[in-house]
């Protein structure tokens, strides 16, 4: 569980176990990447807990000396277009900017964990202004979709 290049320890955890601890990092993450900064950050913790309890969420953490320094959360469920195919869609991924440098190891580790659950395909949502596509390409990911947003109110 410990990578050779960092002192980070990776683990699968639950939303309930990390909910209070993750909040300061989520705030930092939101400040860094939010596209519509006038829409307040307000995670639906009840929804995340429900998904986790039903087995539809993969919650993966990176810790240094027991302190949370990164996370990746995936929706894990059969794809509605291919109901026999279990697939994972990254909801959120973040490593504290002061601790970055092990993203490749973390994503590879998460992929291994997802594969052990029977996941056939993993999709990552990448922000245009915070693009980590070069890393994903080095890991063997290919561009599949583009996502556009339009502000309506």
N, C-alpha and C positions, 0 to 999 in steps of 0.2 A: 503493500500500500504506500510506501514512501518512495518517491521518485529519486533517481540518482542526482538530478540537477538542482533539486530544491530540498528544503526540509518540510515541504508540505505533505500532509497525510490526507489521502482521499478516502471518502466513505459514503455509503448510501445511508441517508437518514430520513426522518419524516418531517413534514411541515410542522407538526405540533412540537417536535423536539427542538427545532431551530427558530421557531416563529419570533420570539422576542430578540434573539441574538442577531437575526438576519436584518432586522428593521434598519439599523444605522447604515448597513452596506447597501440596502435597497435605495435608501434616500440618496446616498452618494452616487449610486448607479443612475438613478433618475436624473440627478443634476447633470451628469455627464452626457447622457444620450437622449433624453426626452425631446421629441420633435415639437410637440405642442406644450410648451412649458407653462402656459396659462391654465392647463387642465391639471388640477391638483392630483398628486399621487395619493391613491387610496385603495390599496390591495384588498381584494375580497377574500379575507382569511378563511371565512366559513366555506367558501367555494373550493379553495385549495385543500382545506382539511377533508372535505367530502370526497374530492377526487382521489386524494391520497388514501383515505380509508377504503375506497372501492378498488384500489389497485390500479388506477389510471394515471398515476403520477410517479415519475422517477425523480427523486430529490438527491442530488449529489453535492458533496461539500469538499472544500479544500481547507485544511487547517494548518496553522503553524504554531507549534507549542500549545495546541488545544484551542487556539483562537481562530474563529472563522475569518478566512481571508478571501474566499471565493465560493461560488455556487453555480450550479447548472440545474435547471428544472425542465423536465420534459413531460408533455402529455403523451402517454403510452396507451394506445388502443388500436383495435382493428380499424383500418382505413375504410370509410364508407364506400369507396369505389372498388375496393378489393377486400371484402369482409374476411377473407381467410388470411390476410396479411397483417400481422402486428407491426405497427410503425410508431416511431417516436418523432414528435415535433418539439423542438426546443422552444420553450416559452421564454426563458431568460437565462443568460449566462453572464457572469461577471467575476473578475478578479480585481481586488483592490489595486488601484494604480501603483501604489507604493510597493506592491509585492509581485507584480507581473514578471513573467519570464518562464512560466511553466505551463502555458496554455496548451501547447502541443501534447504534453504528457497528460494533462487533465482531460482534454477532449478524447484522446485515445483510451484513457482509462474508463471514461463514461461510456464510450462506444462498446468497450468490452463488457461492461456491466449490462448495457442494454441488449447486447447480443446474447448474453447468458439468460435473459428473460424470454428469448425467442424473437426479438425485434429483427425484422428483415431490412428495414430502411430507416435512416435517421435524416431529418430535415432541420437545417439551421436557418433561423430568421436573422438576417444581417442588416444593420442600420447603414444607410448610404454614407453618412458622415462619420461612422465608426466601423469602417469596413475591415473585417478580419478574413475576407475571402482568400487572400494569398495563403494564409495558414490552412484554411480548409482545403484549398486545392492541393497543397503539399501533402495533406492527409488522405487525399484520394476522393474528396467531394467534388461534384460537378454542379454547375449552375443549372437549376431546374426551372425556377419561377422568378418573376420580378413582382414586387408588391408596391402598389401606388396608394397614396392616401389623399383624401380631399376633405378639407375642413368644411363642415356644413353649418356650424353655428359657433 
